[in-house]
Amino acid sequence: MNLIDRFKQLFAENQIMVVLLGIIAGLILPGLFAPLAPYTTHMLILIFFCSSLRLELQEIIAYAKDWKMLSMINGFMLIILPIMMWLPLVLFAPDWAMAFLILGAMPTGMTIALIADLFGGKTTLALVIVATTSLLAPLTVPFVFLVTIGQVVPIPVVSLFTNLFITIVLPFIVATYVKHKRHKFVIKHDFWWREISIIAFGILIATIVADTVGSEGSITLSYRDAGLVVVMLIYMSALVSISYFMSWWRTHSEKATIALSIVYLNNTLSLYIANKFFPDARLMTQLVILLLAINVLLPPFRWIAANATKLDAKAANKSKKRKTKIVRI
């Protein structure tokens, strides 16, 4: 195996590292990626179009019909999670309470479908969670802020719905049509749809990091702040673990996808709300730090999805053996 083939194999087996590489590239080369900021929507459209070519409409419909699962996910993610993240901080570290409240109240990030694909999770389920949390966020975000800080913070409903339609719904409709008309062509080039999505996603991550970090200038983090962020990330992991077991009737891969969807939040919307309603340079810096911290922690989360896939495989094998025994009897 030559050097190029080894590199391809390494990349194929560790594609989730594109997140970390994108962050590093954005930090090191902000001058290269920051000018691409006006084209982030175009990158999202490309990502969702290529990803949608690999989705099955029947699976999406099946997940959308599970109202029990979706009600539990959305209720926990959009209401319980932000309040539980805010409560300990308002008591022990009030200077960080608002940053975690804003971040926790956000819907799932729109690129979670590709992240789930890289993790080996259920892409279709992730897409359904993006849609439902984004549609409910205009109602839940004002409610959460009213309950916690006594202030109604409306979110840009028209802008959010427009972005949702342009970046997710429209590419999915076009991809479904293309897949219907050129099914063999789409299946034959499945590898390339995935690779294009991954490359575009890496550039998108680098662009977002370069743009947000560049707009905030130098970011400083004290030892106390660093320790607090680490403790809160551990605390958030404990909260997210609850979501893993919440939909107990679902497969391990599906539960891992649900947990991942709750971790990977809409950072762009959180920065917008902070800038619009709480114009504080320190708050913006805190949100950028949380954005970087959560993205850096994504690659280690892969073992959860890998373990979930193995558990599903074992369960499938046991079920197959039982059916074989029944047939023999």
Stockholm file with secondary structure:
# STOCKHOLM 1.0

chainA/1-329         MNLIDRFKQLFAENQIMVVLLGIIAGLILPGLFAPLAPYTTHMLILIFFCSSLRLELQEIIAYAKDWKMLSMINGFMLIILPIMMWLPLVLFAPDWAMAFLILGAMPTGMTIALIADLFGGKTTLALVIVATTSLLAPLTVPFVFLVTIGQVVPIPVVSLFTNLFITIVLPFIVATYVKHKRHKFVIKHDFWWREISIIAFGILIATIVADTVGSEGSITLSYRDAGLVVVMLIYMSALVSISYFMSWWRTHSEKATIALSIVYLNNTLSLYIANKFFPDARLMTQLVILLLAINVLLPPFRWIAANATKLDAKAANKSKKRKTKIVRI
#=GR chainA/1-329 SS CCHHHHHHHHHHHCTTHHHHHHHHHHHHCHHHHGGGGGGHHHHHHHHHHHHHTTCCHHHHHHHHTCHHHHHHHHHIIIIIHHHHHHHHHHHHCHHHHHHHHHHHTSCBCTTHHHHHHHHTSCHHHHHHHHHHHHHHHHHHHHHHHHHHHSCCCCCCHHHHHHHHIIIIIHHHHHHHHHHHHSHHHHHHTHHHHHHHHHHHHHHHHHHHHHHHHHHHCSCCCCHHHHHHHHHHHHHHHHHHHHHHHHTTTSCHHHHHHHHHHHHSBCHHHHHHHHHHHCCCHHHHHHHHHHHHHHHHTTGGGHHHHHHHHHHHHHHHHHHHHHHHHHHHC
#=GC SS_cons         CCHHHHHHHHHHHCTTHHHHHHHHHHHHCHHHHGGGGGGHHHHHHHHHHHHHTTCCHHHHHHHHTCHHHHHHHHHIIIIIHHHHHHHHHHHHCHHHHHHHHHHHTSCBCTTHHHHHHHHTSCHHHHHHHHHHHHHHHHHHHHHHHHHHHSCCCCCCHHHHHHHHIIIIIHHHHHHHHHHHHSHHHHHHTHHHHHHHHHHHHHHHHHHHHHHHHHHHCSCCCCHHHHHHHHHHHHHHHHHHHHHHHHTTTSCHHHHHHHHHHHHSBCHHHHHHHHHHHCCCHHHHHHHHHHHHHHHHTTGGGHHHHHHHHHHHHHHHHHHHHHHHHHHHC
//
